[in-house]
Amino acid sequence: MISLRTATHDDIPTLANVLAAVQAQTDPSIDVEKARQSMIESIPEYFGKDEPESLLSIVELDGEPVGRLRVVRFEDRIFLGGIQIHPDFQNRGVGTHLIAALIKECRAAGKPLQLDVERTNTRARQLYERLGLRHNGESETDIHLQFSPTA
Ligand SMILES: CC(C)(COP(=O)(O)OP(=O)(O)OC[C@H]1O[C@@H](n2cnc3c(N)ncnc32)[C@H](O)[C@@H]1OP(=O)(O)O)[C@@H](O)C(=O)NCCC(=O)NCCS
């Protein structure tokens, strides 16, 4: 079963684990332990400083923490501000389940779902497009995607 719970200070080691492992997945030259340590030091600063509409969650699979999800619920739109599933738990449908739930929420609320994906992250982009998100602009580094509730 896939579930979400609000992240707290106690989850900093879990968040660091997930982020370091995902970082090392795209850049194998990274020292995972070093990355993990530096995140353990930097993540605490983040708590309490995020946008008030933002919710940071721990993703659990059968009770085990496997990922991180940051969603910002604005009045007129929902922004998926970050989704990372630990490499050991990727490709099991967790990401699809979470994004499909956000799409359902957007449809019910009549709000668009927006997110930014790095140009180089073609696999994630494919997943988003498969779920119905479409090109909605770009920056030098990112593609902006949107699901429109009226589509
Ligand atoms: C992208 C991600 C959230 C998807 O979650 P997931 O639970 O692995 O996805 P699902 O099992 O529901 O769906 C599988 C699809 O996810 C995408 N995907 C799988 N592994 C991925 C990875 N390491 N990086 C990017 N996309 C990935 C692919 O489109 C895949 O479909 P395919 O096998 O047909 O290519 C997850 O793989 C992840 O955290 N990747 C690394 C971090 C990342 O890229 N985050 C997104 C930033 S915008």
The ligand as an ORCA input file, in Angstrom:
! r2SCAN-3c Opt
* xyz 0 1
  C      10.429      9.843    -11.719
  C       9.936      9.015    -10.528
  C       9.312      9.938     -9.472
  C       8.859      8.033    -11.014
  O       8.432      7.231     -9.944
  P       8.387      5.633    -10.107
  O       7.694      5.098     -8.923
  O       9.756      5.130    -10.368
  O       7.507      5.524    -11.429
  P       6.470      4.379    -11.898
  O       6.934      3.049    -11.459
  O       5.098      4.788    -11.497
  O       6.561      4.551    -13.487
  C       7.700      4.146    -14.186
  C       8.115      5.261    -15.099
  O       8.779      6.285    -14.344
  C       9.845      6.844    -15.120
  N      11.095      6.547    -14.413
  C      11.467      5.383    -13.849
  N      12.677      5.496    -13.275
  C      13.083      6.761    -13.480
  C      14.243      7.488    -13.127
  N      15.262      6.949    -12.446
  N      14.329      8.783    -13.498
  C      13.317      9.365    -14.183
  N      12.196      8.723    -14.549
  C      12.082      7.433    -14.196
  C       9.784      6.156    -16.490
  O       8.940      6.931    -17.349
  C       9.112      4.845    -16.153
  O       8.433      4.299    -17.243
  P       9.237      3.360    -18.299
  O       9.736      2.215    -17.505
  O       8.197      3.010    -19.304
  O      10.361      4.192    -18.847
  C      11.081      8.192     -9.863
  O      11.564      7.256    -10.782
  C      12.226      9.051     -9.358
  O      12.209      9.503     -8.217
  N      13.254      9.252    -10.219
  C      14.443     10.007     -9.850
  C      14.138     11.455     -9.488
  C      13.343     12.165    -10.569
  O      13.678     12.115    -11.754
  N      12.301     12.862    -10.118
  C      11.441     13.641    -10.991
  C      11.916     15.054    -11.040
  S      10.838     16.083    -12.034
*
